[in-house]
Amino acid sequence: MTVILFDDQFRHNLLPLTFTRPVSEIRVGILTIAEKWGLYLKSAPYYLTEDYLQDKYPFRTGDINILINAAICPDEELVESLDRLQEGEALVSGDVLIAVKLNEWAAREFIPEQTVQYRRIEYTGPLLKILYPEDIFRNNGQEIIMDFSLLTEGRSSASLSNTNTIIGDNIFVEEGASADCATFNSTNGPIYLGVNSQVWEGSHIRGPFALGQESIVKMGTKIYGMTTIGPNSKAGGEINNSVIFGNSAKGHDGYLGNSVLGEWCNIGADTNSSNMKNNYAEVRLWDYSQESFRRTGLQFCGLIMADHAKCGINTMFNTGTVVGVSANVFGAGFPRNFIPDFAWGGHHGFETYGLEKMFETASRVYERRKLVFDEREREILKRVFEITVKYRNF
């Protein structure tokens, strides 16, 4: 059976994070949503997403296909319900289409908004759907716990140096991971250290926490619970309830809380992001689908930063700031709460960050990791540049 993860019309709620990826490539917990489904169903999934992303994230069909809403995180109860689906049946939860099983022809014609032709099976179990960017950090602790069990069941942990202080026994160390003179407290949730990851001296970490493969926690870092540092990333300073997707650096002093960073981001030294207003009021976030600021219902909400965005030293982000794809922020003062994609500047004002200039930087960033910033990546960013031009009214 072929597994296909489809983006529905609500993917726009997750912009700017989904300008450069399908919804299922969002990381929440230890794994991306696609990786979770791949492990539960024991089959690498394909993607049904925006046309300009399909070359990088391919769509394939087989004789029998299970098409699953890409924003939904799996669990055992949900997977069991999917196993019972028959061809032409759709698993739903109220108005939410969870999944549908189709033959090859029907799968190729599938449109998520057109479901009246399927026989509906109501799902009554718990359902976690990532609807908005803030749902990522809100549910990250729960998903770390779920992924920890999925990844470690029946396996033995590697060991850490006896120079570390270990509080609790809910820690799993992958092969090649190392730590010295650090404190790990897993009494409130598990701690997962990925392959070849490093935790440097003087760091203090509380669970739930996940460190991706080849990632580094630098000296003297303080990490509170419900935090994920994705693969090939650097973490430093003070971090609380935040998710870094991967290939990004927040490697210096400064605070990051209740936040989400995409890939290829860089946070300058001593940058701080406020996650609560001085008047304790509800935080609003810029919403691309509404083209206005949306009420989140949250008192704590920090920074949402899309792929390839960067900021200079001592940047100060206000509570609930959204930074678009490839934005470059620098200078004194607080920049605005919505920084459009491909914006260049700060509190003093913005101009457009030209594509060729941005491509030069991206090529250097990729080269540092021995990767190639290829034409496929360029085409995705060209398309995002075109889509977002209306927001750059500088």
Secondary structure, DSSP 8 states (H G I E B T S, - for coil): -EEEEE--GGGGGGTTTTSSS-GGG-B-SSSBHHHHHHHHHTS--EEE--GGGTTTS-----SEEEEEETTEE--HHHHHHHHT--TTEEEEETTEEEEEEEEHHHHHT--TT--TTSEEEE--S--EE--STHHHHHTHHHHHHHHHHHHHTT-------TTSEEESS-EEE-TT-EE-S-EEE-TTS-EEE-TT-EE-TT-EEESSEEE-TT-EE-TT-EE-SSEEE-TT-EE-SEEES-EEEES-EE-SSSEEES-EEEES-EE-TT-EE--S-TT---EEEEETTTTEEEEEEES---EEE-TT-EE-TT-EE-TTEEE-TT-EE-SSS---SEE-TTEEEETTEEEE--HHHHHHHHHHHHHHTT----HHHHHHHHHHHHHTGGG---
